[in-house]
Structure formats: structure tokens, C-alpha cells
Amino acid sequence: MTEQTAPAIHTFHPDLTEEKIAQLVATFYGRARTDDLIGPIFNAQVKDWDHHIAQISDFWSSMLLKTGRYEGRPMRPHLMLPIRGEHFDRWLALFETTAREIFESDVAEAFIVRARRIAGSFEMGIATTRGEIAVPRHSV
């Protein structure tokens, strides 16, 4: 089995800007917060949405623009959340739709590949903390 590599996106891509990353994150969380399935989980955990959105914007900026602004440990806050496969599926569906609306296809795909890898990693990490075994379902 061969692993597909993430689409090559360079930091000078005209569609990949801090402003558009912030737009992606804000739009996605606007949708996630009101979603019937994942909204209650997000709203129970996130107390300061402005801070959270800024932090996640820093995360994506670090991932795709290599800014190094995000210094957190992204899996750690998710380990004890009551989330299962259907929550990851919905998160990805909303995120992928939002990425495709905001970015040109090559940039959107770069976000989506990384988001799917993150979802797989988080899903397996959470399962491990519960004593379960999980395999990546979203990696491309």
C-alpha cells in the first residue's frame, strides 16, 4: 500500500494567506457550533471562542505557512472528550465543505489531506486512551 503525500503547497501561493486561514477557521467553527451533532461537544468545552479561533488559526498557519506560531499540544485537549467516529465524520464533512468554498482546489486539498490525517491520529489516540483499538479511517 502506498501512502499519498499531501499536495505540495508553497507559502507563496496567492490563495494561501493568513486572512483566508482565519476565514476558514471562523467559518468552520461558526458551522460547527450550531451543528446538532458536534455543536454540543464544542460548546461544552470551549469557553472563549475568540481565543479558540485565534489558536486554531495559529495551528493552521503553522501547518501550511510554516509560521511556527502554534505551540500547543493539539491531541491532549481532545483525549477525554465524548467523541466517536460519527463526530469525526461530521467534523471532516463540515471542514472539507468549508475549505472547498474558501480556497482554490489545490489549496483546499492541502488542508483536507492534513485534516484527514489529524482526524485519524486523534481518533486512534482517543481509542487508545479508552483501551480500544482503532485504525485510520480518513487518511488518504
C-alpha positions as CSV (number, residue, x, y, z in Angstrom):
1,M,0.0,0.0,0.0
2,T,1.4,3.4,-0.9
3,E,0.7,6.5,1.1
4,Q,-0.5,9.5,-0.8
5,T,1.5,12.6,0.0
6,A,-0.1,15.9,0.9
7,P,-0.4,18.2,-2.1
8,A,2.6,20.5,-2.4
9,I,1.6,24.0,-1.5
10,H,4.1,26.7,-1.3
11,T,3.8,29.6,1.1
12,F,3.8,32.0,-1.8
13,H,0.6,30.5,-3.2
14,P,-1.6,33.6,-3.8
15,D,-4.7,31.9,-2.3
16,L,-2.9,30.9,0.9
17,T,-3.0,33.9,3.2
18,E,-3.4,34.5,6.9
19,E,-6.7,36.2,6.2
20,K,-8.1,33.3,4.4
21,I,-6.9,30.8,7.0
22,A,-8.7,33.0,9.6
23,Q,-11.8,33.0,7.4
24,L,-11.7,29.2,7.1
25,V,-11.4,28.7,10.8
26,A,-14.0,31.2,11.7
27,T,-16.5,29.9,9.1
28,F,-15.9,26.3,10.1
29,Y,-16.4,27.0,13.8
30,G,-19.5,29.1,13.1
31,R,-21.0,26.0,11.4
32,A,-19.6,23.5,14.0
33,R,-21.0,25.4,16.9
34,T,-24.6,25.2,15.5
35,D,-24.3,21.7,14.3
36,D,-26.7,19.3,16.0
37,L,-24.1,16.5,16.4
38,I,-20.8,18.2,17.2
39,G,-22.1,21.6,18.4
40,P,-23.0,20.5,21.9
41,I,-19.5,19.0,22.3
42,F,-17.7,22.1,21.2
43,N,-19.9,24.4,23.1
44,A,-19.5,22.5,26.3
45,Q,-15.7,22.6,26.1
46,V,-14.8,26.0,24.5
47,K,-15.4,28.9,26.9
48,D,-13.7,31.6,24.9
49,W,-14.4,31.3,21.2
50,D,-12.3,34.2,20.1
51,H,-9.3,32.7,21.8
52,H,-10.0,29.2,20.4
53,I,-10.5,30.5,16.9
54,A,-7.2,32.5,17.1
55,Q,-5.4,29.4,18.5
56,I,-6.7,27.2,15.7
57,S,-5.8,29.8,13.1
58,D,-2.3,29.8,14.5
59,F,-2.3,26.0,14.2
60,W,-3.2,26.0,10.5
61,S,-0.8,28.9,9.9
62,S,1.9,26.8,11.4
63,M,0.9,23.8,9.4
64,L,0.7,25.4,6.0
65,L,2.6,28.6,6.1
66,K,5.3,27.3,8.5
67,T,4.9,30.3,10.8
68,G,5.6,28.3,14.0
69,R,3.1,30.4,15.9
70,Y,1.2,27.4,17.3
71,E,3.0,25.9,20.3
72,G,0.3,23.7,21.8
73,R,-0.3,20.0,22.0
74,P,-3.4,19.6,19.9
75,M,-4.3,16.0,20.8
76,R,-4.2,16.5,24.6
77,P,-7.4,18.5,24.9
78,H,-9.3,16.0,22.8
79,L,-8.4,12.8,24.7
80,M,-11.2,12.9,27.2
81,L,-14.0,14.3,25.0
82,P,-17.0,12.1,24.5
83,I,-16.4,11.8,20.7
84,R,-16.7,8.8,18.4
85,G,-16.3,8.0,14.8
86,E,-19.5,9.8,13.8
87,H,-18.2,13.0,15.4
88,F,-15.0,12.9,13.4
89,D,-17.0,12.2,10.2
90,R,-19.2,15.2,10.8
91,W,-16.2,17.4,11.7
92,L,-14.5,16.4,8.4
93,A,-17.6,16.9,6.3
94,L,-18.0,20.5,7.6
95,F,-14.3,21.3,7.4
96,E,-14.0,19.9,3.9
97,T,-17.0,21.8,2.6
98,T,-15.7,25.0,4.2
99,A,-12.2,24.5,2.8
100,R,-13.6,24.0,-0.7
101,E,-15.8,27.1,-0.5
102,I,-12.9,29.4,0.6
103,F,-9.9,28.1,-1.2
104,E,-8.9,27.1,-4.8
105,S,-9.0,23.3,-5.2
106,D,-5.2,22.7,-4.7
107,V,-5.1,24.7,-1.5
108,A,-8.4,23.2,-0.3
109,E,-7.0,19.7,-0.9
110,A,-3.8,20.5,1.1
111,F,-6.0,21.5,4.1
112,I,-8.2,18.4,3.6
113,V,-5.4,15.9,3.4
114,R,-3.9,17.3,6.7
115,A,-7.3,17.4,8.4
116,R,-8.0,13.8,7.5
117,R,-4.6,12.7,8.9
118,I,-5.3,14.7,12.1
119,A,-8.7,13.1,12.4
120,G,-7.2,9.6,12.0
121,S,-4.5,10.4,14.6
122,F,-6.9,11.8,17.1
123,E,-9.4,9.0,16.6
124,M,-6.7,6.4,17.2
125,G,-5.3,8.3,20.2
126,I,-8.7,8.6,21.8
127,A,-9.5,5.0,21.3
128,T,-6.1,4.0,22.9
129,T,-6.9,6.0,26.0
130,R,-10.2,4.1,26.2
131,G,-8.5,0.7,25.8
132,E,-9.9,0.3,22.3
133,I,-8.2,-0.4,19.0
134,A,-8.9,1.9,16.1
135,V,-7.5,2.1,12.6
136,P,-7.2,5.2,10.5
137,R,-10.4,5.7,8.5
138,H,-9.8,9.1,7.0
139,S,-6.2,9.1,5.8
140,V,-5.8,9.4,2.0
